[in-house]
Amino acid sequence: MGTTKKATFEDVWASLRELSQSTTKLKESTTKLKESTTELKEGTKGATEGIQELKESIKELRESQKETDRQLKETDNRFNSQWGKLIESLVEGDIVRHFSKRGLKVQGTSQRIKKFFEGQEHEFDILVHNGDELVVIEVKTTLKVEKVDHFIGKLKNFKKAFSEYADKKIYGAVAYIVADEESDKYSQRKGLFVIRATGNSSTIVNPKSFRPASF
């Protein structure tokens, strides 16, 4: 039977030293783990806060954009309203003379006539009349093809909405400052008088040979 070797003081001390070192390493590892966990939590918290701040910034940006759009719309509406009134003033001021030269002996003009018919509102900017004939004028700051088509659609229902003019010969005209898409030429091809506002006056640009369509 073998004998068990007795542990010496040095052996015990070495074991204790190893145990102490292992304990120290474990504490260090535990501390690092805690630090990493804390950093991860802080990082997650920071990321969450960052995402929240980003959401708030996007929300503020959207609200700011809505306010900007609203202000631009109001400005645009005021601009169009003022220019529309200016154009109407220019058109009405010279229109009697211009149409008289075209053989339409104007007896009077009317602005902003409006009527509700079959649940819809029908409004026209200017009427030029001489008893038997009537020119309905649509005023636009910028004339476009789609606006011309829309106006022609309105003209086709004019006599239905304004039955008092049912026995009159109806002509159409568009007045503008700027014409996009060669809408002025398009309007002439559709049989409309075309009136261009220039400076403090207006001019009918149709050639003398022009014959307007009757609606």
C-alpha positions as CSV (number, residue, x, y, z in Angstrom):
1,M,0.0,0.0,0.0
2,G,1.5,3.3,-1.1
3,T,1.9,6.2,1.2
4,T,0.3,9.7,0.6
5,K,2.7,12.5,0.2
6,K,2.1,15.2,2.7
7,A,1.5,18.7,1.4
8,T,4.3,21.1,2.3
9,F,3.8,24.7,3.2
10,E,5.1,25.7,-0.2
11,D,2.5,23.4,-1.9
12,V,-0.3,24.9,0.1
13,W,0.9,28.4,-0.6
14,A,1.2,27.7,-4.3
15,S,-2.4,26.3,-4.4
16,L,-3.6,29.4,-2.5
17,R,-1.8,31.7,-4.9
18,E,-3.3,29.9,-7.9
19,L,-6.7,30.1,-6.3
20,S,-6.2,33.8,-5.6
21,Q,-5.1,34.4,-9.2
22,S,-8.1,32.4,-10.5
23,T,-10.4,34.4,-8.3
24,T,-8.8,37.7,-9.4
25,K,-9.2,36.6,-13.1
26,L,-12.8,35.6,-12.5
27,K,-13.5,39.0,-10.8
28,E,-11.8,40.8,-13.7
29,S,-13.9,38.8,-16.2
30,T,-17.0,39.4,-14.2
31,T,-16.2,43.2,-14.1
32,K,-15.6,43.2,-17.8
33,L,-18.8,41.4,-18.4
34,K,-20.7,43.9,-16.3
35,E,-19.0,46.8,-18.1
36,S,-19.9,45.2,-21.5
37,T,-23.4,44.7,-20.3
38,T,-23.6,48.3,-19.1
39,E,-22.2,49.6,-22.4
40,L,-24.6,47.4,-24.3
41,K,-27.5,48.8,-22.3
42,E,-26.3,52.3,-22.7
43,G,-25.7,51.8,-26.4
44,T,-29.2,50.3,-26.7
45,K,-30.6,53.2,-24.7
46,G,-28.6,55.6,-26.9
47,A,-29.8,54.0,-30.0
48,T,-33.4,54.1,-28.8
49,E,-33.1,57.8,-27.9
50,G,-31.5,58.4,-31.2
51,I,-34.4,56.7,-33.0
52,Q,-36.8,58.7,-31.0
53,E,-35.0,61.9,-31.7
54,L,-35.0,61.0,-35.4
55,K,-38.8,60.3,-35.3
56,E,-39.4,63.7,-33.6
57,S,-37.2,65.4,-36.2
58,I,-39.1,63.8,-39.0
59,K,-42.4,64.8,-37.4
60,E,-41.3,68.4,-37.0
61,L,-40.0,68.4,-40.6
62,R,-43.4,67.1,-41.9
63,E,-45.3,69.7,-39.8
64,S,-42.9,72.4,-41.1
65,Q,-43.5,71.2,-44.7
66,K,-47.2,71.3,-44.2
67,E,-47.0,74.9,-42.9
68,T,-44.8,75.8,-45.9
69,D,-47.2,74.2,-48.3
70,R,-50.1,76.0,-46.7
71,Q,-48.3,79.4,-46.9
72,L,-47.3,78.8,-50.6
73,K,-50.9,77.8,-51.4
74,E,-52.2,81.0,-49.8
75,T,-49.6,83.1,-51.6
76,D,-50.4,81.4,-54.9
77,N,-54.1,81.9,-54.4
78,R,-53.6,85.6,-53.6
79,F,-51.3,85.9,-56.6
80,N,-53.8,84.3,-58.9
81,S,-56.7,86.2,-57.5
82,Q,-54.9,89.6,-57.9
83,W,-53.6,88.8,-61.4
84,G,-57.0,87.4,-62.4
85,K,-58.6,90.7,-61.4
86,L,-55.9,92.6,-63.3
87,I,-56.4,90.6,-66.4
88,E,-60.2,91.0,-66.2
89,S,-59.7,94.7,-65.9
90,L,-57.4,94.8,-68.9
91,V,-59.7,92.6,-71.0
92,E,-62.8,94.5,-70.2
93,G,-61.1,97.8,-70.7
94,D,-60.2,97.2,-74.4
95,I,-62.7,94.4,-75.3
96,V,-65.4,96.7,-76.6
97,R,-63.1,98.3,-79.1
98,H,-61.5,95.1,-80.2
99,F,-64.7,93.2,-80.8
100,S,-66.3,96.2,-82.5
101,K,-63.5,96.0,-85.0
102,R,-64.3,92.3,-85.5
103,G,-67.9,93.2,-86.4
104,L,-69.4,92.5,-83.0
105,K,-71.1,95.7,-82.0
106,V,-70.8,95.4,-78.3
107,Q,-73.7,96.8,-76.2
108,G,-72.4,95.7,-72.8
109,T,-70.1,93.5,-70.7
110,S,-70.7,91.5,-67.5
111,Q,-68.2,90.0,-65.0
112,R,-68.4,87.0,-62.8
113,I,-71.7,85.6,-63.7
114,K,-72.7,82.5,-61.7
115,K,-75.5,80.1,-61.5
116,F,-76.3,76.8,-59.9
117,F,-77.8,74.2,-62.4
118,E,-78.5,70.5,-61.8
119,G,-76.5,70.6,-58.6
120,Q,-73.4,72.2,-60.1
121,E,-72.0,75.7,-60.0
122,H,-71.5,77.3,-63.4
123,E,-69.3,80.5,-63.4
124,F,-67.8,82.5,-66.2
125,D,-65.4,85.4,-66.0
126,I,-66.6,87.9,-68.6
127,L,-69.6,88.1,-71.0
128,V,-69.6,90.4,-74.0
129,H,-73.0,90.9,-75.6
130,N,-74.7,92.9,-78.3
131,G,-78.2,91.5,-78.2
132,D,-78.0,88.6,-80.7
133,E,-74.5,87.4,-80.0
134,L,-72.6,86.6,-76.9
135,V,-68.9,86.1,-76.3
136,V,-68.0,84.1,-73.1
137,I,-64.5,84.9,-71.9
138,E,-62.4,82.7,-69.7
139,V,-59.5,84.5,-68.0
140,K,-56.3,82.7,-67.1
141,T,-52.9,83.9,-65.8
142,T,-51.2,81.0,-67.6
143,L,-53.1,79.3,-70.4
144,K,-52.7,75.6,-70.9
145,V,-54.3,73.0,-73.2
146,E,-56.1,71.2,-70.4
147,K,-57.7,74.5,-69.3
148,V,-58.8,75.2,-72.8
149,D,-60.5,71.8,-73.0
150,H,-62.1,72.4,-69.7
151,F,-63.5,75.7,-70.8
152,I,-64.9,74.2,-74.0
153,G,-66.7,71.6,-71.9
154,K,-68.2,74.5,-69.8
155,L,-69.3,76.3,-73.0
156,K,-71.2,73.3,-74.2
157,N,-73.4,73.5,-71.1
158,F,-73.7,77.3,-71.1
159,K,-77.1,77.5,-72.7
160,K,-78.5,74.8,-70.4
161,A,-77.3,76.6,-67.3
162,F,-78.2,80.1,-68.6
163,S,-81.4,79.5,-70.4
164,E,-82.0,83.2,-70.8
165,Y,-79.4,83.1,-73.5
166,A,-80.8,80.0,-75.3
167,D,-81.7,81.9,-78.4
168,K,-78.3,83.7,-78.7
169,K,-75.3,82.8,-80.8
170,I,-72.6,81.9,-78.3
171,Y,-68.9,82.3,-79.0
172,G,-65.9,81.5,-76.7
173,A,-62.7,83.4,-75.9
174,V,-59.7,82.8,-73.7
175,A,-57.6,85.7,-72.2
176,Y,-54.1,85.2,-70.7
177,I,-50.7,86.6,-69.9
178,V,-48.7,83.5,-70.6
179,A,-49.5,80.6,-73.0
180,D,-47.9,77.2,-72.3
181,E,-47.9,74.3,-74.7
182,E,-48.9,76.6,-77.7
183,S,-52.3,76.6,-76.0
184,D,-53.0,79.9,-77.8
185,K,-52.7,78.3,-81.2
186,Y,-54.7,75.3,-79.9
187,S,-57.4,77.6,-78.8
188,Q,-57.7,79.1,-82.2
189,R,-57.9,75.7,-83.8
190,K,-60.8,75.0,-81.4
191,G,-62.6,78.0,-82.7
192,L,-62.0,80.4,-79.7
193,F,-61.1,84.0,-79.8
194,V,-57.6,84.4,-78.1
195,I,-56.9,87.6,-76.1
196,R,-53.4,88.3,-74.9
197,A,-52.9,90.8,-72.0
198,T,-49.9,93.0,-72.6
199,G,-48.8,95.9,-70.4
200,N,-51.9,97.9,-69.6
201,S,-53.9,96.7,-72.6
202,S,-55.0,93.6,-74.4
203,T,-55.1,92.3,-78.0
204,I,-57.1,89.8,-79.9
205,V,-54.4,87.7,-81.6
206,N,-56.6,85.8,-84.1
207,P,-56.1,86.7,-87.7
208,K,-58.7,88.9,-89.4
209,S,-59.8,85.9,-91.4
210,F,-60.7,83.9,-88.2
211,R,-64.2,82.5,-87.9
212,P,-65.2,81.6,-84.4
213,A,-67.0,78.3,-83.6
214,S,-70.6,78.7,-82.3
215,F,-71.6,76.8,-79.1
